[in-house]
């Protein structure tokens, strides 16, 4: 995933926000994210700590990167009261450092977290509106 961010930032700077149109920038971001999606899909599903990455998708029309993971052991009732607050803070901190989401590009990243039984636990999002708060 770090490679993806570096490639995305490289494309962002090469194109140059002031030199290109919004459509050009969207195309560069879309192509970079689609390329990353193709690479990640080859490995899915795979474990990341206590979770398994189940899916990744890019919707260029909606300008969205969506990842889906499920916990390997916990059911919905096992998640602590502070899980939502901690997860939101961590997700915002991690993603708002990315120029794609902390600049008003219109792009967002969403992570869907499910429990071991695939019940929805939490849906996290980072975009310019959230990152600029």
Secondary structure, 3 states (H helix, E strand, C coil): CHHHHHHHHHHHHHHCCCCCCHHHHHHHHHHHHHHHHHHHHCCCCEEECCEEEEEEEEECCCCEEEEEEEECCCCHHHCCCCHHHHHHHHHHHHHCCCHHHHCCCCCEEEEEEECCCCCEEEEEEEEHHHHCC
